[in-house]
Amino acid sequence: MLFTLRSKAVFQETSRYILLFNLLFADTVQLLQSQVMFLLSAAQVVLLYTECCVLTALITLSHLISPLTLVVMCLERYIAVCYPLRHAAIVTIRNTRVAICVIWAIGSLNFITKLTLMLKDNFKDLQHMMMKDFCGKDSLLLDLVSKIYDKASTYFLFALAGVSVTFSYVGIIIAAKSASTDKASAKRARKTLLLHLLQLGLTMSSTVHSSLLAFLSKNLERVFAINIQILLYICVIITPKCLSSLIYGLRDHTIRPVLMLHLSCRCRVLTVISTNTRV
């Protein structure tokens, strides 16, 4: 999908596809980071406290980008349906890039704040301290201030994203009843926002992932707890990241033919080579 969104000029000159690229990039980075953390845990690699802090804070950075980008994408669909005549003036390439810069600036500020809270006690002593437990957020947020900030930022993000998506969805429903609104466009936008709402719910449910794992490890047998952990990882971490590609890769009439062409490129090359060989 990332390659597809950089293969045609129309994808690089349309705001919704630029936002989609940003969303997919953040999701890809987060999946890569989670896989690195898993491999480190599976290999029983003991990290320094500072190394674990940096890795955990980087995960929170990419985790914040996805819901904020979803909010902007939903607002873009709201403007496209409810204010079609002003859409071209409001949703420009420049404004889209500014919005993406603001999103990453907020994520970077959150990253710096969390990293500062994790290392605020005594950085010189922490430089050589080894982790006694697995590297994770729950192992680092030990004081009350860190825990309050983590919960407050998470709840605020969830409330902001939920209100924005719901507002956009309700606005599109109301606009769909107007005679001047394109019914087909409003219907597609409504379905897209519903999928984004599901995606947002699954994304934000990852905030309780660590707590669920801690509860399961204490109350269930090890083998059963590991199976539940794998299921939770697929449902809570993997599935929301795949929804973006499914929503746009299969439903979008502009992306789908290009994506399918790239996915079948190898088979087509082999077919051409085989045909030339026979000739």
ROKOLFI-142841 format. One line per 8 residues: number of its first residue (from 1); their letters; for each residue x, y, z of N, C-alpha, C, O. Coordinates in steps of 0.05 Angstrom, whole numbers. Example, Ala and Ser with C-alpha at 12.3 -4.5 7.8 and 13.67 -1.06 7.14 Angstrom:
1> AS> 264 -114 156 246 -90 156 264 -66 156 285 -66 169 ~ 257 -45 142 273 -21 143 258 1 157 268 23 161
This chain:
1> MLFTLRSK> 16 -24 0 0 0 0 17 25 0 11 45 -14 ~ 39 25 16 56 49 16 69 53 -11 71 76 -20 ~ 77 32 -24 89 34 -51 68 44 -71 74 60 -88 ~ 43 33 -68 22 41 -86 16 71 -84 11 84 -104 ~ 15 81 -59 9 109 -55 31 128 -64 28 153 -62 ~ 54 117 -72 75 134 -83 80 128 -112 99 138 -124 ~ 63 111 -125 68 103 -152 53 120 -173 61 120 -196 ~ 33 136 -164 18 152 -183 16 181 -172 16 186 -148
9> AVFQETSR> 15 199 -191 14 228 -184 -12 234 -170 -13 252 -152 ~ -34 221 -177 -60 227 -165 -60 221 -135 -74 235 -120 ~ -45 201 -126 -44 195 -98 -27 216 -83 -32 221 -59 ~ -7 228 -96 10 247 -83 -2 275 -84 9 294 -71 ~ -23 279 -100 -35 305 -103 -64 307 -92 -78 326 -97 ~ -72 286 -77 -99 285 -65 -96 283 -35 -81 266 -25 ~ -110 301 -21 -106 303 8 -112 277 23 -98 269 41 ~ -135 264 16 -142 240 30 -122 218 27 -119 201 45
17> YILLFNLL> -109 216 4 -88 195 0 -62 202 14 -47 185 23 ~ -56 228 16 -33 237 32 -37 230 61 -19 220 75 ~ -61 234 72 -67 227 99 -67 197 103 -57 187 124 ~ -76 182 83 -76 153 85 -47 143 86 -41 125 101 ~ -29 155 70 -1 147 71 11 152 99 25 135 109 ~ 4 174 111 14 180 138 4 160 158 18 151 175 ~ -22 153 155 -34 133 173 -20 106 170 -13 93 190 ~ -17 97 145 -4 71 140 25 71 149 35 50 159
25> FADTVQLL> 39 93 145 67 95 154 69 92 184 86 77 194 ~ 51 106 199 52 104 228 45 76 237 57 65 256 ~ 25 63 224 17 36 232 40 16 226 45 -2 242 ~ 54 20 204 76 3 197 99 5 217 110 -15 226 ~ 105 30 225 126 35 245 118 22 271 135 10 284 ~ 93 25 279 85 13 305 86 -17 304 94 -30 324 ~ 78 -30 282 80 -59 279 109 -68 280 116 -88 293 ~ 127 -53 267 155 -59 267 166 -58 296 181 -75 305
33> QSQVMFLL> 159 -36 310 168 -33 338 158 -55 356 173 -66 372 ~ 133 -63 353 122 -84 370 135 -111 364 139 -127 382 ~ 142 -115 338 156 -140 332 184 -140 344 194 -161 353 ~ 197 -118 343 224 -116 356 222 -121 386 239 -136 397 ~ 203 -110 399 199 -114 427 193 -143 433 203 -155 453 ~ 177 -156 416 171 -184 420 196 -202 417 200 -220 433 ~ 212 -196 396 236 -212 392 256 -208 415 269 -227 423 ~ 258 -184 425 276 -179 448 266 -195 472 282 -206 487
41> SAAQVVLL> 240 -196 476 228 -210 499 232 -241 495 239 -255 514 ~ 226 -250 470 229 -279 465 257 -289 467 262 -311 476 ~ 277 -271 459 305 -279 462 316 -273 489 339 -279 495 ~ 299 -263 508 306 -258 535 330 -239 537 348 -243 553 ~ 330 -218 520 351 -198 520 345 -178 543 323 -166 544 ~ 364 -175 560 361 -156 583 370 -128 574 393 -125 566 ~ 352 -109 576 359 -82 566 366 -64 590 358 -69 613 ~ 381 -43 583 385 -21 603 359 -6 607 342 -6 589
49> YTECCVLT> 356 6 630 332 21 636 328 44 616 305 48 607 ~ 349 58 608 347 80 589 339 70 562 323 82 548 ~ 350 47 553 343 35 527 314 28 526 300 33 506 ~ 304 16 548 276 8 549 258 33 549 236 33 536 ~ 266 54 562 250 79 563 248 91 535 226 99 527 ~ 270 91 519 269 103 492 251 86 474 235 97 459 ~ 254 59 475 237 42 459 208 45 465 191 46 447 ~ 201 46 491 173 48 499 161 75 491 139 77 482
57> ALITLSHL> 177 97 494 168 123 487 164 125 457 145 139 448 ~ 181 112 441 178 112 412 152 98 404 139 106 384 ~ 145 77 418 120 63 412 96 81 417 76 81 402 ~ 97 97 439 75 116 445 73 137 424 51 148 418 ~ 96 144 411 96 165 390 80 155 366 61 168 357 ~ 86 131 356 72 120 333 43 113 340 25 114 323 ~ 38 105 365 11 99 374 -7 123 374 -31 121 369 ~ 4 146 379 -11 171 380 -18 181 352 -39 194 348
65> ISPLTLVV> 0 176 332 -4 187 305 -28 176 292 -43 190 279 ~ -33 150 295 -56 136 281 -83 148 288 -97 156 269 ~ -91 150 314 -118 162 319 -120 191 311 -141 200 303 ~ -99 206 314 -100 235 306 -103 237 276 -118 255 266 ~ -90 220 261 -93 220 231 -121 212 224 -133 223 205 ~ -132 192 238 -160 183 233 -179 206 238 -199 210 223 ~ -174 223 258 -192 246 264 -191 265 240 -212 274 231 ~ -168 271 230 -166 290 207 -179 278 182 -192 292 167
73> MCLERYIA> -176 252 178 -188 239 155 -218 240 157 -232 244 136 ~ -229 236 180 -258 237 184 -269 265 179 -290 269 167 ~ -254 285 189 -262 313 184 -261 320 155 -277 336 145 ~ -241 309 141 -239 314 112 -263 302 97 -273 315 78 ~ -272 279 105 -296 267 92 -321 283 99 -339 286 83 ~ -322 294 124 -345 310 132 -347 335 115 -368 343 106 ~ -324 348 110 -323 372 94 -331 366 65 -345 381 52 ~ -321 343 55 -326 335 27 -356 331 22 -366 337 0
81> VCYPLRHA> -370 320 42 -399 314 38 -416 338 46 -435 345 31 ~ -410 351 68 -427 372 78 -421 400 65 -439 416 63 ~ -396 404 57 -389 429 44 -374 424 19 -350 431 16 ~ -386 411 -1 -372 403 -26 -361 427 -41 -340 425 -54 ~ -375 450 -40 -365 473 -56 -341 486 -43 -326 500 -57 ~ -337 483 -17 -315 495 -3 -292 475 2 -271 482 13 ~ -297 450 -5 -277 429 0 -250 434 -12 -229 431 1 ~ -250 443 -38 -225 448 -52 -209 471 -39 -185 471 -40
89> AIVTIRNT> -224 490 -28 -210 513 -16 -200 507 12 -179 518 20 ~ -214 490 27 -206 483 55 -186 461 55 -165 463 68 ~ -191 439 41 -174 416 41 -154 418 18 -158 405 -3 ~ -134 434 22 -113 437 2 -89 419 9 -87 409 31 ~ -70 416 -10 -46 401 -4 -30 414 18 -19 401 35 ~ -28 441 17 -13 455 37 -26 451 65 -11 445 84 ~ -52 454 67 -65 450 93 -62 422 103 -60 417 127 ~ -63 403 85 -59 375 92 -32 370 104 -29 357 124
97> RVAICVIW> -11 381 91 16 378 101 20 391 128 34 382 145 ~ 7 415 131 8 429 157 -5 411 179 6 409 201 ~ -28 399 172 -41 382 191 -24 358 199 -23 351 222 ~ -10 346 180 8 324 186 31 333 203 39 318 221 ~ 42 356 197 64 367 214 54 372 243 69 366 262 ~ 30 382 246 19 387 272 15 360 287 21 358 311 ~ 6 340 273 2 313 285 28 302 295 29 293 318 ~ 49 304 279 75 293 287 87 311 309 102 301 326
105> AIGSLNFI> 82 337 309 92 354 330 79 347 357 93 346 377 ~ 53 342 357 39 333 381 50 307 391 55 303 415 ~ 54 288 372 65 262 379 93 264 391 100 251 410 ~ 109 282 379 137 286 388 137 299 416 154 291 433 ~ 119 318 421 117 330 447 109 310 468 120 310 490 ~ 90 292 461 82 271 480 105 252 485 109 242 507 ~ 121 246 464 144 228 466 165 240 486 175 226 503 ~ 171 266 482 191 279 499 181 280 528 196 276 547
113> TKLTLMLK> 155 286 532 143 287 559 145 261 573 153 259 596 ~ 137 239 560 137 213 572 166 204 578 171 192 599 ~ 184 209 560 212 202 564 224 217 588 239 206 603 ~ 216 243 590 226 259 613 215 248 639 230 247 659 ~ 190 240 640 178 230 664 191 203 672 194 197 696 ~ 198 187 652 210 161 658 239 164 669 248 148 685 ~ 253 185 660 281 189 667 285 212 687 307 221 690 ~ 264 221 700 266 246 715 280 242 742 288 261 755
121> DNFKDLQH> 282 217 752 293 213 779 323 219 780 331 238 793 ~ 339 202 767 368 207 768 380 194 743 385 170 743 ~ 384 210 723 393 199 697 420 185 699 424 164 686 ~ 439 196 714 465 184 716 464 156 728 478 138 718 ~ 447 152 748 445 125 760 430 106 741 436 82 740 ~ 410 116 726 394 99 709 409 90 684 401 70 672 ~ 431 105 677 445 97 653 456 69 654 458 56 633 ~ 463 59 677 475 33 680 457 13 694 465 -9 701
129> MMMKDFCG> 432 20 698 413 3 712 400 -16 692 391 -8 670 ~ 400 -42 698 388 -62 681 359 -67 689 352 -65 712 ~ 343 -74 669 315 -80 675 313 -107 689 326 -126 682 ~ 296 -107 710 292 -132 725 269 -148 713 268 -172 717 ~ 252 -135 699 228 -148 687 229 -143 657 247 -130 647 ~ 208 -153 643 206 -148 614 203 -118 609 192 -103 626 ~ 212 -110 585 210 -81 578 182 -75 570 172 -86 550 ~ 169 -57 584 142 -49 578 134 -25 594 148 -16 612
137> KDSLLLDL> 112 -13 586 103 12 599 98 9 628 105 27 644 ~ 86 -13 636 80 -18 664 104 -20 681 103 -15 705 ~ 127 -28 669 152 -31 685 166 -5 688 185 -3 704 ~ 158 16 673 172 41 673 156 63 688 168 81 701 ~ 130 63 686 113 83 699 109 76 728 89 63 735 ~ 128 83 745 128 74 772 116 95 791 104 88 811 ~ 120 121 786 110 141 804 83 151 796 73 145 774 ~ 70 165 814 42 173 810 39 193 787 19 192 773
145> VSKIYDKA> 58 212 784 56 232 764 56 219 736 41 227 718 ~ 74 200 732 76 187 706 50 172 699 41 173 676 ~ 39 158 719 14 143 714 -9 161 708 -26 155 691 ~ -11 184 723 -33 203 718 -31 215 690 -51 217 676 ~ -6 223 682 -3 234 656 -10 214 634 -23 221 614 ~ -1 189 638 -6 169 617 -37 164 614 -47 162 592 ~ -51 162 637 -80 157 635 -94 182 624 -113 179 608 ~ -86 206 633 -100 230 624 -96 234 594 -115 241 580
153> STYFLFAL> -72 230 584 -67 234 555 -82 213 539 -92 219 517 ~ -83 188 549 -98 167 535 -128 172 534 -140 170 513 ~ -139 180 557 -168 185 558 -175 210 541 -196 210 528 ~ -158 230 542 -163 254 525 -163 248 496 -180 257 480 ~ -143 232 488 -141 224 460 -165 208 451 -176 212 429 ~ -174 189 468 -197 172 461 -222 190 459 -238 186 441 ~ -226 208 478 -249 226 477 -249 244 453 -270 247 439 ~ -226 255 446 -224 273 423 -230 258 397 -245 268 381
161> AGVSVTFS> -218 235 394 -222 219 370 -251 209 368 -263 211 347 ~ -262 200 390 -289 190 390 -310 212 383 -328 207 367 ~ -306 235 395 -325 258 390 -322 267 361 -342 273 348 ~ -298 268 351 -294 278 323 -306 259 303 -319 268 284 ~ -302 232 307 -313 213 288 -344 213 290 -358 212 269 ~ -355 214 314 -384 214 318 -396 239 306 -417 238 293 ~ -383 262 311 -393 288 300 -394 287 269 -413 295 257 ~ -372 276 257 -371 274 228 -393 256 218 -405 261 197
169> YVGIIIAA> -397 233 231 -417 214 223 -445 225 224 -461 222 205 ~ -451 238 246 -478 250 249 -482 273 229 -503 275 217 ~ -461 289 224 -463 310 204 -468 300 177 -484 312 161 ~ -456 277 170 -460 266 143 -488 254 141 -501 256 119 ~ -498 242 162 -526 232 162 -546 254 157 -564 251 141 ~ -542 276 171 -560 299 168 -558 311 140 -578 317 127 ~ -533 312 130 -529 324 103 -541 305 81 -549 315 60 ~ -541 279 87 -551 260 67 -581 264 62 -591 257 40
177> KSASTDKA> -595 275 81 -624 280 78 -629 305 60 -652 309 52 ~ -609 321 55 -612 344 39 -614 337 9 -600 318 0 ~ -630 350 -5 -634 344 -34 -610 351 -50 -605 340 -72 ~ -593 370 -40 -570 379 -56 -545 361 -52 -525 366 -65 ~ -547 342 -34 -524 325 -27 -523 300 -45 -544 289 -51 ~ -500 293 -54 -496 269 -70 -501 245 -52 -485 239 -33 ~ -522 230 -57 -530 208 -39 -509 186 -39 -503 175 -18 ~ -498 180 -63 -478 158 -64 -453 165 -49 -442 148 -35
185> SAKRARKT> -444 190 -52 -420 199 -38 -425 199 -8 -407 191 7 ~ -448 208 1 -454 208 30 -455 180 41 -446 175 63 ~ -467 161 26 -468 133 35 -441 121 38 -435 107 58 ~ -423 126 18 -396 115 20 -381 127 44 -367 113 58 ~ -384 153 48 -371 167 70 -381 156 97 -365 153 115 ~ -407 151 98 -419 141 123 -407 113 130 -401 108 153 ~ -405 96 110 -394 70 114 -364 71 122 -355 56 139 ~ -350 90 109 -322 93 116 -318 102 145 -300 93 159
193> LLLHLLQL> -335 121 154 -333 131 181 -340 109 201 -328 107 223 ~ -359 92 195 -366 69 212 -342 51 216 -336 41 238 ~ -328 45 193 -304 29 195 -282 42 211 -268 29 225 ~ -280 69 207 -260 84 223 -267 83 253 -249 82 270 ~ -292 84 259 -301 82 287 -293 55 299 -283 54 322 ~ -298 34 284 -289 7 293 -259 6 296 -248 -5 315 ~ -245 17 276 -216 18 277 -206 34 301 -186 26 314 ~ -219 56 307 -211 72 329 -215 57 356 -198 58 373
201> GLTMSSTV> -238 43 358 -244 28 382 -223 6 387 -214 2 409 ~ -216 -8 365 -195 -29 368 -168 -17 375 -153 -28 390 ~ -162 6 362 -136 19 367 -134 28 396 -113 23 409 ~ -155 40 407 -154 50 434 -156 28 454 -147 31 477 ~ -167 5 446 -168 -18 465 -140 -29 470 -137 -44 490 ~ -121 -22 453 -94 -31 458 -82 -19 483 -61 -28 493 ~ -95 3 493 -85 16 517 -89 -2 542 -75 1 562 ~ -108 -21 541 -112 -39 563 -99 -66 558 -104 -85 573
209> HSSLLAFL> -84 -68 537 -71 -93 529 -53 -103 551 -54 -127 559 ~ -35 -86 561 -16 -94 582 -30 -102 608 -22 -122 621 ~ -51 -88 615 -66 -94 640 -79 -121 637 -80 -137 657 ~ -91 -127 614 -103 -153 610 -83 -176 611 -88 -197 623 ~ -59 -171 600 -39 -192 600 -29 -197 629 -25 -220 637 ~ -26 -176 645 -18 -179 672 -39 -195 688 -33 -212 705 ~ -65 -189 683 -87 -203 697 -87 -232 689 -91 -250 706 ~ -84 -238 663 -85 -265 653 -62 -282 664 -65 -306 671
217> SKNLERVF> -38 -270 665 -15 -285 674 -17 -293 703 -5 -313 711 ~ -33 -278 719 -35 -284 747 -58 -304 753 -57 -318 773 ~ -78 -305 735 -103 -320 742 -107 -344 724 -126 -360 729 ~ -91 -348 703 -95 -371 685 -69 -387 683 -47 -378 689 ~ -73 -412 673 -50 -429 669 -32 -417 646 -42 -402 629 ~ -6 -423 647 12 -410 629 6 -415 599 5 -396 583 ~ 0 -440 592 -5 -447 564 -30 -432 554 -31 -421 532 ~ -52 -433 570 -76 -420 563 -73 -390 562 -84 -376 544
225> AINIQILL> -57 -379 581 -52 -350 581 -37 -341 556 -42 -319 545 ~ -18 -357 547 -3 -350 523 -21 -351 498 -18 -333 481 ~ -39 -370 497 -57 -371 474 -76 -347 473 -81 -335 452 ~ -86 -339 497 -102 -315 499 -86 -290 491 -96 -271 478 ~ -61 -290 499 -43 -267 493 -40 -264 463 -41 -242 452 ~ -36 -287 449 -33 -286 420 -59 -276 407 -58 -260 388 ~ -82 -285 417 -108 -277 406 -112 -246 410 -121 -233 392 ~ -105 -237 434 -108 -208 440 -89 -192 422 -97 -170 412
233> YICVIITP> -65 -202 417 -46 -187 400 -57 -185 372 -55 -164 359 ~ -69 -206 361 -80 -206 334 -104 -187 333 -106 -171 314 ~ -122 -188 353 -147 -173 352 -142 -143 358 -154 -126 346 ~ -124 -138 377 -121 -111 388 -99 -95 374 -101 -71 370 ~ -77 -109 366 -54 -95 354 -54 -98 324 -51 -78 310 ~ -57 -123 314 -54 -128 285 -78 -118 269 -76 -105 249 ~ -102 -126 279 -127 -121 263 -132 -91 257 -137 -85 234 ~ -129 -73 277 -133 -44 270 -114 -34 248 -122 -17 232
241> KCLSSLIY> -90 -45 248 -70 -36 228 -77 -47 200 -72 -34 180 ~ -90 -70 199 -98 -82 173 -123 -68 162 -127 -68 138 ~ -139 -57 180 -164 -45 170 -160 -22 151 -176 -19 132 ~ -139 -7 156 -134 16 138 -129 7 109 -140 18 90 ~ -113 -14 106 -108 -24 79 -134 -37 67 -138 -34 43 ~ -150 -50 84 -174 -62 74 -195 -41 66 -208 -44 46 ~ -197 -20 83 -217 0 78 -212 14 52 -230 19 36 ~ -187 21 47 -180 37 23 -169 19 0 -174 25 -23
249> GLRDHTIR> -155 -2 7 -143 -18 -13 -164 -34 -29 -160 -39 -53 ~ -186 -43 -16 -206 -59 -29 -231 -42 -37 -244 -49 -56 ~ -237 -21 -21 -262 -6 -26 -258 18 -45 -276 26 -58 ~ -234 29 -45 -229 53 -61 -225 45 -90 -207 29 -96 ~ -241 57 -108 -240 49 -136 -215 60 -150 -208 50 -171 ~ -202 80 -138 -178 90 -150 -153 73 -142 -136 68 -159 ~ -152 66 -117 -129 51 -107 -130 21 -116 -110 10 -122 ~ -154 10 -115 -157 -20 -119 -143 -30 -145 -128 -49 -143
257> PVLMLHLS> -149 -19 -168 -136 -30 -193 -105 -27 -192 -91 -45 -201 ~ -95 -5 -181 -66 -2 -180 -54 -21 -160 -33 -33 -165 ~ -67 -24 -137 -57 -43 -117 -57 -72 -127 -38 -86 -123 ~ -79 -80 -140 -80 -107 -151 -59 -111 -173 -48 -133 -175 ~ -53 -90 -188 -32 -92 -209 -5 -97 -196 10 -114 -205 ~ 0 -83 -174 26 -87 -160 27 -114 -146 48 -127 -145 ~ 5 -123 -135 5 -149 -121 9 -172 -140 20 -192 -133 ~ -1 -169 -165 1 -190 -185 24 -186 -204 26 -200 -224
265> CRCRVLTV> 41 -166 -198 63 -159 -216 81 -183 -221 88 -188 -244 ~ 89 -197 -201 107 -219 -204 95 -241 -222 109 -252 -239 ~ 69 -247 -217 56 -268 -234 55 -259 -263 59 -276 -281 ~ 50 -234 -268 48 -224 -296 75 -225 -310 77 -232 -333 ~ 96 -219 -295 123 -220 -306 130 -249 -314 141 -254 -335 ~ 124 -267 -295 129 -295 -301 114 -305 -325 124 -321 -340 ~ 89 -296 -327 72 -304 -350 84 -294 -376 85 -309 -396 ~ 93 -269 -376 105 -258 -401 130 -273 -408 135 -279 -432
273> ISTNTRV> 147 -279 -388 172 -293 -393 166 -321 -404 179 -330 -423 ~ 146 -334 -392 139 -361 -402 128 -361 -430 135 -378 -446 ~ 113 -340 -437 102 -338 -464 124 -333 -484 124 -344 -506 ~ 143 -315 -477 165 -310 -496 183 -334 -500 194 -338 -522 ~ 186 -350 -479 202 -374 -481 190 -394 -500 204 -406 -516 ~ 164 -397 -498 150 -416 -516 152 -406 -545 155 -423 -564 ~ 149 -380 -549 151 -369 -576 179 -374 -588 184 -366 -611
